[in-house]
């Protein structure tokens, strides 16, 4: 079960897509916490210095799909109970 899941789908111009990616890149570059404007609201995430990245490109049925996945552990998952 997911603790939180947010998904947003939209049709964007190439410039709008670039602006969204730039905003995410800026948030990552500044570190600490990233604030992402997601239309109706803002999502704030704590981003560590190290994270996992995966880039996937699929070409199928005349469409190209580009997925960029960034993954990191939450502070709760990082905390280990002391014995």
Gaussian input, Z-matrix of N, CA and C with variables (Angstrom, degrees):
# hf/3-21g

backbone

0 1
 N
 C     1     B1
 C     2     B2     1     A1
 N     3     B3     2     A2     1     D1
 C     4     B4     3     A3     2     D2
 C     5     B5     4     A4     3     D3
 N     6     B6     5     A5     4     D4
 C     7     B7     6     A6     5     D5
 C     8     B8     7     A7     6     D6
 N     9     B9     8     A8     7     D7
 C    10    B10     9     A9     8     D8
 C    11    B11    10    A10     9     D9
 N    12    B12    11    A11    10    D10
 C    13    B13    12    A12    11    D11
 C    14    B14    13    A13    12    D12
 N    15    B15    14    A14    13    D13
 C    16    B16    15    A15    14    D14
 C    17    B17    16    A16    15    D15
 N    18    B18    17    A17    16    D16
 C    19    B19    18    A18    17    D17
 C    20    B20    19    A19    18    D18
 N    21    B21    20    A20    19    D19
 C    22    B22    21    A21    20    D20
 C    23    B23    22    A22    21    D21
 N    24    B24    23    A23    22    D22
 C    25    B25    24    A24    23    D23
 C    26    B26    25    A25    24    D24
 N    27    B27    26    A26    25    D25
 C    28    B28    27    A27    26    D26
 C    29    B29    28    A28    27    D27
 N    30    B30    29    A29    28    D28
 C    31    B31    30    A30    29    D29
 C    32    B32    31    A31    30    D30
 N    33    B33    32    A32    31    D31
 C    34    B34    33    A33    32    D32
 C    35    B35    34    A34    33    D33
 N    36    B36    35    A35    34    D34
 C    37    B37    36    A36    35    D35
 C    38    B38    37    A37    36    D36
 N    39    B39    38    A38    37    D37
 C    40    B40    39    A39    38    D38
 C    41    B41    40    A40    39    D39
 N    42    B42    41    A41    40    D40
 C    43    B43    42    A42    41    D41
 C    44    B44    43    A43    42    D42
 N    45    B45    44    A44    43    D43
 C    46    B46    45    A45    44    D44
 C    47    B47    46    A46    45    D45
 N    48    B48    47    A47    46    D46
 C    49    B49    48    A48    47    D47
 C    50    B50    49    A49    48    D48
 N    51    B51    50    A50    49    D49
 C    52    B52    51    A51    50    D50
 C    53    B53    52    A52    51    D51
 N    54    B54    53    A53    52    D52
 C    55    B55    54    A54    53    D53
 C    56    B56    55    A55    54    D54
 N    57    B57    56    A56    55    D55
 C    58    B58    57    A57    56    D56
 C    59    B59    58    A58    57    D57
 N    60    B60    59    A59    58    D58
 C    61    B61    60    A60    59    D59
 C    62    B62    61    A61    60    D60
 N    63    B63    62    A62    61    D61
 C    64    B64    63    A63    62    D62
 C    65    B65    64    A64    63    D63
 N    66    B66    65    A65    64    D64
 C    67    B67    66    A66    65    D65
 C    68    B68    67    A67    66    D66
 N    69    B69    68    A68    67    D67
 C    70    B70    69    A69    68    D68
 C    71    B71    70    A70    69    D69
 N    72    B72    71    A71    70    D70
 C    73    B73    72    A72    71    D71
 C    74    B74    73    A73    72    D72
 N    75    B75    74    A74    73    D73
 C    76    B76    75    A75    74    D74
 C    77    B77    76    A76    75    D75
 N    78    B78    77    A77    76    D76
 C    79    B79    78    A78    77    D77
 C    80    B80    79    A79    78    D78
 N    81    B81    80    A80    79    D79
 C    82    B82    81    A81    80    D80
 C    83    B83    82    A82    81    D81
 N    84    B84    83    A83    82    D82
 C    85    B85    84    A84    83    D83
 C    86    B86    85    A85    84    D84
 N    87    B87    86    A86    85    D85
 C    88    B88    87    A87    86    D86
 C    89    B89    88    A88    87    D87
 N    90    B90    89    A89    88    D88
 C    91    B91    90    A90    89    D89
 C    92    B92    91    A91    90    D90
 N    93    B93    92    A92    91    D91
 C    94    B94    93    A93    92    D92
 C    95    B95    94    A94    93    D93
 N    96    B96    95    A95    94    D94
 C    97    B97    96    A96    95    D95
 C    98    B98    97    A97    96    D96
 N    99    B99    98    A98    97    D97
 C   100   B100    99    A99    98    D98
 C   101   B101   100   A100    99    D99
 N   102   B102   101   A101   100   D100
 C   103   B103   102   A102   101   D101
 C   104   B104   103   A103   102   D102
 N   105   B105   104   A104   103   D103
 C   106   B106   105   A105   104   D104
 C   107   B107   106   A106   105   D105
 N   108   B108   107   A107   106   D106
 C   109   B109   108   A108   107   D107
 C   110   B110   109   A109   108   D108
 N   111   B111   110   A110   109   D109
 C   112   B112   111   A111   110   D110
 C   113   B113   112   A112   111   D111
 N   114   B114   113   A113   112   D112
 C   115   B115   114   A114   113   D113
 C   116   B116   115   A115   114   D114
 N   117   B117   116   A116   115   D115
 C   118   B118   117   A117   116   D116
 C   119   B119   118   A118   117   D117
 N   120   B120   119   A119   118   D118
 C   121   B121   120   A120   119   D119
 C   122   B122   121   A121   120   D120
 N   123   B123   122   A122   121   D121
 C   124   B124   123   A123   122   D122
 C   125   B125   124   A124   123   D123
 N   126   B126   125   A125   124   D124
 C   127   B127   126   A126   125   D125
 C   128   B128   127   A127   126   D126
 N   129   B129   128   A128   127   D127
 C   130   B130   129   A129   128   D128
 C   131   B131   130   A130   129   D129
 N   132   B132   131   A131   130   D130
 C   133   B133   132   A132   131   D131
 C   134   B134   133   A133   132   D132
 N   135   B135   134   A134   133   D133
 C   136   B136   135   A135   134   D134
 C   137   B137   136   A136   135   D135
 N   138   B138   137   A137   136   D136
 C   139   B139   138   A138   137   D137
 C   140   B140   139   A139   138   D138
 N   141   B141   140   A140   139   D139
 C   142   B142   141   A141   140   D140
 C   143   B143   142   A142   141   D141
 N   144   B144   143   A143   142   D142
 C   145   B145   144   A144   143   D143
 C   146   B146   145   A145   144   D144
 N   147   B147   146   A146   145   D145
 C   148   B148   147   A147   146   D146
 C   149   B149   148   A148   147   D147
 N   150   B150   149   A149   148   D148
 C   151   B151   150   A150   149   D149
 C   152   B152   151   A151   150   D150
 N   153   B153   152   A152   151   D151
 C   154   B154   153   A153   152   D152
 C   155   B155   154   A154   153   D153
 N   156   B156   155   A155   154   D154
 C   157   B157   156   A156   155   D155
 C   158   B158   157   A157   156   D156
 N   159   B159   158   A158   157   D157
 C   160   B160   159   A159   158   D158
 C   161   B161   160   A160   159   D159
 N   162   B162   161   A161   160   D160
 C   163   B163   162   A162   161   D161
 C   164   B164   163   A163   162   D162
 N   165   B165   164   A164   163   D163
 C   166   B166   165   A165   164   D164
 C   167   B167   166   A166   165   D165
 N   168   B168   167   A167   166   D166
 C   169   B169   168   A168   167   D167
 C   170   B170   169   A169   168   D168
 N   171   B171   170   A170   169   D169
 C   172   B172   171   A171   170   D170
 C   173   B173   172   A172   171   D171
 N   174   B174   173   A173   172   D172
 C   175   B175   174   A174   173   D173
 C   176   B176   175   A175   174   D174
 N   177   B177   176   A176   175   D175
 C   178   B178   177   A177   176   D176
 C   179   B179   178   A178   177   D177
 N   180   B180   179   A179   178   D178
 C   181   B181   180   A180   179   D179
 C   182   B182   181   A181   180   D180
 N   183   B183   182   A182   181   D181
 C   184   B184   183   A183   182   D182
 C   185   B185   184   A184   183   D183
 N   186   B186   185   A185   184   D184
 C   187   B187   186   A186   185   D185
 C   188   B188   187   A187   186   D186
 N   189   B189   188   A188   187   D187
 C   190   B190   189   A189   188   D188
 C   191   B191   190   A190   189   D189
 N   192   B192   191   A191   190   D190
 C   193   B193   192   A192   191   D191
 C   194   B194   193   A193   192   D192
 N   195   B195   194   A194   193   D193
 C   196   B196   195   A195   194   D194
 C   197   B197   196   A196   195   D195
 N   198   B198   197   A197   196   D196
 C   199   B199   198   A198   197   D197
 C   200   B200   199   A199   198   D198
 N   201   B201   200   A200   199   D199
 C   202   B202   201   A201   200   D200
 C   203   B203   202   A202   201   D201
 N   204   B204   203   A203   202   D202
 C   205   B205   204   A204   203   D203
 C   206   B206   205   A205   204   D204
 N   207   B207   206   A206   205   D205
 C   208   B208   207   A207   206   D206
 C   209   B209   208   A208   207   D207
 N   210   B210   209   A209   208   D208
 C   211   B211   210   A210   209   D209
 C   212   B212   211   A211   210   D210
 N   213   B213   212   A212   211   D211
 C   214   B214   213   A213   212   D212
 C   215   B215   214   A214   213   D213
 N   216   B216   215   A215   214   D214
 C   217   B217   216   A216   215   D215
 C   218   B218   217   A217   216   D216
 N   219   B219   218   A218   217   D217
 C   220   B220   219   A219   218   D218
 C   221   B221   220   A220   219   D219
 N   222   B222   221   A221   220   D220
 C   223   B223   222   A222   221   D221
 C   224   B224   223   A223   222   D222
 N   225   B225   224   A224   223   D223
 C   226   B226   225   A225   224   D224
 C   227   B227   226   A226   225   D225
 N   228   B228   227   A227   226   D226
 C   229   B229   228   A228   227   D227
 C   230   B230   229   A229   228   D228
 N   231   B231   230   A230   229   D229
 C   232   B232   231   A231   230   D230
 C   233   B233   232   A232   231   D231
 N   234   B234   233   A233   232   D232
 C   235   B235   234   A234   233   D233
 C   236   B236   235   A235   234   D234
 N   237   B237   236   A236   235   D235
 C   238   B238   237   A237   236   D236
 C   239   B239   238   A238   237   D237
 N   240   B240   239   A239   238   D238
 C   241   B241   240   A240   239   D239
 C   242   B242   241   A241   240   D240
 N   243   B243   242   A242   241   D241
 C   244   B244   243   A243   242   D242
 C   245   B245   244   A244   243   D243
 N   246   B246   245   A245   244   D244
 C   247   B247   246   A246   245   D245
 C   248   B248   247   A247   246   D246

   B1=1.4533
   B2=1.5267
   B3=1.3150
   B4=1.4567
   B5=1.5242
   B6=1.3435
   B7=1.4553
   B8=1.5230
   B9=1.3220
   B10=1.4624
   B11=1.5101
   B12=1.3134
   B13=1.4580
   B14=1.5180
   B15=1.3180
   B16=1.4646
   B17=1.5129
   B18=1.3000
   B19=1.4592
   B20=1.5138
   B21=1.3230
   B22=1.4584
   B23=1.5235
   B24=1.3075
   B25=1.4589
   B26=1.5199
   B27=1.3285
   B28=1.4600
   B29=1.5181
   B30=1.3172
   B31=1.4547
   B32=1.5241
   B33=1.3146
   B34=1.4609
   B35=1.5201
   B36=1.3155
   B37=1.4576
   B38=1.5341
   B39=1.2916
   B40=1.4646
   B41=1.5275
   B42=1.3412
   B43=1.4609
   B44=1.5350
   B45=1.3365
   B46=1.4648
   B47=1.5347
   B48=1.3308
   B49=1.4643
   B50=1.5240
   B51=1.3260
   B52=1.4669
   B53=1.5237
   B54=1.3221
   B55=1.4672
   B56=1.5239
   B57=1.3321
   B58=1.4735
   B59=1.5222
   B60=1.3279
   B61=1.4652
   B62=1.5225
   B63=1.3367
   B64=1.4750
   B65=1.5158
   B66=1.3259
   B67=1.4673
   B68=1.5263
   B69=1.3318
   B70=1.4699
   B71=1.5255
   B72=1.3279
   B73=1.4677
   B74=1.5285
   B75=1.3277
   B76=1.4713
   B77=1.5252
   B78=1.3299
   B79=1.4636
   B80=1.5269
   B81=1.3223
   B82=1.4689
   B83=1.5252
   B84=1.3155
   B85=1.4619
   B86=1.5297
   B87=1.3318
   B88=1.4610
   B89=1.5153
   B90=1.3415
   B91=1.4615
   B92=1.5159
   B93=1.3160
   B94=1.4559
   B95=1.5099
   B96=1.3280
   B97=1.4556
   B98=1.5224
   B99=1.3083
   B100=1.4589
   B101=1.5139
   B102=1.3170
   B103=1.4558
   B104=1.5206
   B105=1.3220
   B106=1.4512
   B107=1.5161
   B108=1.3274
   B109=1.4610
   B110=1.5198
   B111=1.3249
   B112=1.4572
   B113=1.5208
   B114=1.3112
   B115=1.4623
   B116=1.5067
   B117=1.3392
   B118=1.4625
   B119=1.5337
   B120=1.3031
   B121=1.4654
   B122=1.5049
   B123=1.3156
   B124=1.4573
   B125=1.5177
   B126=1.3161
   B127=1.4578
   B128=1.5162
   B129=1.3352
   B130=1.4567
   B131=1.5219
   B132=1.3213
   B133=1.4607
   B134=1.5193
   B135=1.3317
   B136=1.4501
   B137=1.5261
   B138=1.3275
   B139=1.4538
   B140=1.5274
   B141=1.3390
   B142=1.4581
   B143=1.5302
   B144=1.3210
   B145=1.4635
   B146=1.5297
   B147=1.3212
   B148=1.4729
   B149=1.5191
   B150=1.3298
   B151=1.4565
   B152=1.5168
   B153=1.3082
   B154=1.4637
   B155=1.5243
   B156=1.3198
   B157=1.4673
   B158=1.5269
   B159=1.3211
   B160=1.4627
   B161=1.5234
   B162=1.3111
   B163=1.4598
   B164=1.5209
   B165=1.3219
   B166=1.4553
   B167=1.5266
   B168=1.3212
   B169=1.4604
   B170=1.5289
   B171=1.3188
   B172=1.4631
   B173=1.5239
   B174=1.3234
   B175=1.4629
   B176=1.5219
   B177=1.3439
   B178=1.4563
   B179=1.5210
   B180=1.3063
   B181=1.4720
   B182=1.5245
   B183=1.3310
   B184=1.4611
   B185=1.5191
   B186=1.3445
   B187=1.4637
   B188=1.5296
   B189=1.3115
   B190=1.4574
   B191=1.5248
   B192=1.3274
   B193=1.4595
   B194=1.5245
   B195=1.3240
   B196=1.4639
   B197=1.5194
   B198=1.3196
   B199=1.4621
   B200=1.5211
   B201=1.3136
   B202=1.4536
   B203=1.5181
   B204=1.3150
   B205=1.4618
   B206=1.5136
   B207=1.3208
   B208=1.4579
   B209=1.5180
   B210=1.3276
   B211=1.4531
   B212=1.5200
   B213=1.3468
   B214=1.4602
   B215=1.5185
   B216=1.3050
   B217=1.4574
   B218=1.5210
   B219=1.3120
   B220=1.4551
   B221=1.5190
   B222=1.3232
   B223=1.4608
   B224=1.5184
   B225=1.3501
   B226=1.4540
   B227=1.5248
   B228=1.3283
   B229=1.4620
   B230=1.5270
   B231=1.3369
   B232=1.4624
   B233=1.5260
   B234=1.3097
   B235=1.4672
   B236=1.5333
   B237=1.2921
   B238=1.4532
   B239=1.5279
   B240=1.3111
   B241=1.4578
   B242=1.5276
   B243=1.3108
   B244=1.4595
   B245=1.5121
   B246=1.3380
   B247=1.4548
   B248=1.5004
   A1=109.21
   A2=117.10
   A3=122.09
   A4=110.41
   A5=115.58
   A6=120.13
   A7=109.76
   A8=116.32
   A9=122.15
   A10=107.99
   A11=116.27
   A12=120.23
   A13=107.82
   A14=115.69
   A15=121.94
   A16=106.69
   A17=117.00
   A18=121.09
   A19=107.73
   A20=115.39
   A21=119.98
   A22=108.20
   A23=116.59
   A24=121.55
   A25=107.60
   A26=115.68
   A27=119.97
   A28=109.60
   A29=115.92
   A30=121.62
   A31=107.13
   A32=116.68
   A33=121.87
   A34=110.22
   A35=115.77
   A36=119.31
   A37=107.33
   A38=116.88
   A39=120.79
   A40=110.18
   A41=117.53
   A42=121.66
   A43=111.17
   A44=117.13
   A45=120.27
   A46=111.22
   A47=116.61
   A48=120.31
   A49=110.37
   A50=116.64
   A51=121.07
   A52=110.91
   A53=117.39
   A54=121.27
   A55=111.23
   A56=117.14
   A57=120.24
   A58=110.96
   A59=116.41
   A60=119.39
   A61=111.27
   A62=117.15
   A63=120.91
   A64=111.07
   A65=117.04
   A66=120.61
   A67=110.73
   A68=116.35
   A69=119.92
   A70=109.89
   A71=117.52
   A72=121.26
   A73=111.21
   A74=117.23
   A75=120.96
   A76=110.94
   A77=116.38
   A78=120.25
   A79=110.37
   A80=117.11
   A81=120.96
   A82=110.87
   A83=116.85
   A84=121.89
   A85=111.56
   A86=116.83
   A87=120.47
   A88=112.56
   A89=117.96
   A90=121.80
   A91=114.01
   A92=115.17
   A93=119.96
   A94=110.72
   A95=116.49
   A96=119.10
   A97=108.83
   A98=114.82
   A99=121.50
   A100=108.71
   A101=117.11
   A102=121.83
   A103=108.25
   A104=116.12
   A105=121.61
   A106=109.43
   A107=116.47
   A108=121.92
   A109=107.51
   A110=116.00
   A111=120.88
   A112=112.42
   A113=115.91
   A114=119.75
   A115=111.64
   A116=117.43
   A117=118.77
   A118=113.62
   A119=118.16
   A120=120.41
   A121=111.44
   A122=115.20
   A123=121.99
   A124=108.67
   A125=116.76
   A126=122.93
   A127=107.71
   A128=116.73
   A129=121.41
   A130=108.59
   A131=116.05
   A132=122.33
   A133=110.33
   A134=117.26
   A135=121.83
   A136=107.02
   A137=116.65
   A138=120.98
   A139=108.72
   A140=117.36
   A141=120.18
   A142=111.25
   A143=116.27
   A144=120.88
   A145=112.43
   A146=117.96
   A147=122.14
   A148=109.65
   A149=116.39
   A150=120.94
   A151=109.91
   A152=116.04
   A153=123.20
   A154=108.67
   A155=117.66
   A156=121.32
   A157=109.92
   A158=115.23
   A159=121.56
   A160=107.97
   A161=116.48
   A162=121.67
   A163=107.21
   A164=116.08
   A165=121.62
   A166=109.15
   A167=116.71
   A168=121.90
   A169=107.66
   A170=115.63
   A171=121.51
   A172=108.94
   A173=116.25
   A174=121.77
   A175=105.83
   A176=115.17
   A177=119.86
   A178=109.75
   A179=116.55
   A180=122.72
   A181=112.75
   A182=116.85
   A183=120.77
   A184=114.62
   A185=118.14
   A186=122.02
   A187=109.82
   A188=114.78
   A189=121.00
   A190=107.21
   A191=115.99
   A192=121.49
   A193=108.16
   A194=115.94
   A195=122.43
   A196=107.71
   A197=116.54
   A198=121.34
   A199=108.75
   A200=115.33
   A201=121.81
   A202=105.93
   A203=116.61
   A204=121.05
   A205=109.37
   A206=115.97
   A207=122.68
   A208=106.66
   A209=116.22
   A210=119.84
   A211=109.58
   A212=115.53
   A213=120.60
   A214=108.25
   A215=114.96
   A216=121.00
   A217=110.26
   A218=115.76
   A219=120.25
   A220=109.32
   A221=116.75
   A222=121.04
   A223=110.67
   A224=117.35
   A225=120.82
   A226=111.36
   A227=116.88
   A228=120.85
   A229=110.61
   A230=117.37
   A231=120.98
   A232=111.76
   A233=116.39
   A234=120.30
   A235=109.01
   A236=115.83
   A237=119.92
   A238=108.21
   A239=117.38
   A240=119.30
   A241=110.88
   A242=116.45
   A243=119.53
   A244=109.46
   A245=115.81
   A246=119.74
   A247=110.55
   D1=136.62
   D2=178.33
   D3=-80.33
   D4=142.27
   D5=174.07
   D6=-73.42
   D7=-34.52
   D8=179.63
   D9=-157.18
   D10=139.49
   D11=174.62
   D12=-140.72
   D13=131.02
   D14=176.13
   D15=-129.01
   D16=132.03
   D17=178.04
   D18=-136.92
   D19=136.72
   D20=179.81
   D21=-137.21
   D22=130.16
   D23=177.11
   D24=-121.54
   D25=137.71
   D26=-179.62
   D27=-158.28
   D28=154.81
   D29=170.61
   D30=-89.70
   D31=127.39
   D32=-176.99
   D33=-128.24
   D34=153.25
   D35=169.22
   D36=-76.34
   D37=165.65
   D38=177.80
   D39=-58.62
   D40=-40.09
   D41=179.58
   D42=-65.62
   D43=-42.45
   D44=178.12
   D45=-62.95
   D46=-40.73
   D47=177.71
   D48=-62.68
   D49=-42.43
   D50=178.53
   D51=-63.46
   D52=-40.54
   D53=178.15
   D54=-61.73
   D55=-42.50
   D56=179.01
   D57=-64.44
   D58=-44.27
   D59=178.90
   D60=-64.69
   D61=-37.95
   D62=177.53
   D63=-64.07
   D64=-39.71
   D65=179.19
   D66=-64.50
   D67=-40.45
   D68=177.27
   D69=-66.18
   D70=-43.43
   D71=178.92
   D72=-61.34
   D73=-42.37
   D74=178.15
   D75=-62.09
   D76=-42.58
   D77=179.60
   D78=-62.80
   D79=-42.01
   D80=178.67
   D81=-66.54
   D82=-41.13
   D83=-177.89
   D84=-61.19
   D85=-38.30
   D86=-177.25
   D87=-79.54
   D88=-17.28
   D89=174.89
   D90=65.79
   D91=-171.32
   D92=-178.19
   D93=69.30
   D94=-104.77
   D95=175.97
   D96=-120.13
   D97=141.53
   D98=-178.79
   D99=-108.52
   D100=128.65
   D101=175.54
   D102=-104.72
   D103=120.04
   D104=-178.64
   D105=-113.42
   D106=122.36
   D107=177.48
   D108=-79.37
   D109=115.93
   D110=-175.15
   D111=-115.65
   D112=37.62
   D113=178.04
   D114=86.56
   D115=-93.96
   D116=-176.09
   D117=-73.09
   D118=-12.40
   D119=-178.30
   D120=-162.48
   D121=-175.32
   D122=-179.92
   D123=-120.67
   D124=135.10
   D125=177.21
   D126=-107.40
   D127=126.49
   D128=178.56
   D129=-109.22
   D130=126.32
   D131=-179.23
   D132=-124.48
   D133=140.74
   D134=171.52
   D135=-83.51
   D136=123.41
   D137=-177.35
   D138=-116.32
   D139=121.18
   D140=179.77
   D141=-76.74
   D142=174.00
   D143=179.97
   D144=-70.25
   D145=-27.57
   D146=-179.32
   D147=-120.90
   D148=137.58
   D149=176.89
   D150=-149.07
   D151=167.54
   D152=178.58
   D153=-93.05
   D154=142.02
   D155=178.75
   D156=-130.79
   D157=143.15
   D158=176.99
   D159=-140.52
   D160=131.35
   D161=176.04
   D162=-120.42
   D163=129.50
   D164=-177.50
   D165=-130.83
   D166=132.73
   D167=176.57
   D168=-124.17
   D169=127.62
   D170=176.69
   D171=-124.36
   D172=134.55
   D173=174.02
   D174=-118.12
   D175=117.77
   D176=-176.05
   D177=-154.90
   D178=134.89
   D179=176.25
   D180=52.49
   D181=41.54
   D182=176.38
   D183=75.03
   D184=13.28
   D185=177.57
   D186=-124.85
   D187=148.39
   D188=174.45
   D189=-112.35
   D190=130.19
   D191=177.18
   D192=-117.18
   D193=125.07
   D194=178.39
   D195=-116.17
   D196=119.02
   D197=177.85
   D198=-114.93
   D199=131.50
   D200=174.81
   D201=-119.48
   D202=116.55
   D203=-177.05
   D204=-116.80
   D205=128.31
   D206=175.13
   D207=-117.50
   D208=134.20
   D209=-175.69
   D210=-138.53
   D211=138.97
   D212=174.29
   D213=-152.34
   D214=161.76
   D215=-179.09
   D216=-80.91
   D217=145.94
   D218=176.59
   D219=-77.25
   D220=163.17
   D221=178.84
   D222=-60.19
   D223=-36.98
   D224=179.05
   D225=-64.64
   D226=-40.08
   D227=-179.89
   D228=-71.36
   D229=-28.12
   D230=179.47
   D231=-73.27
   D232=-29.98
   D233=-176.84
   D234=-71.35
   D235=126.44
   D236=178.02
   D237=-108.14
   D238=133.56
   D239=-179.59
   D240=-66.37
   D241=139.04
   D242=177.95
   D243=-85.92
   D244=142.70
   D245=-177.79
   D246=-98.76

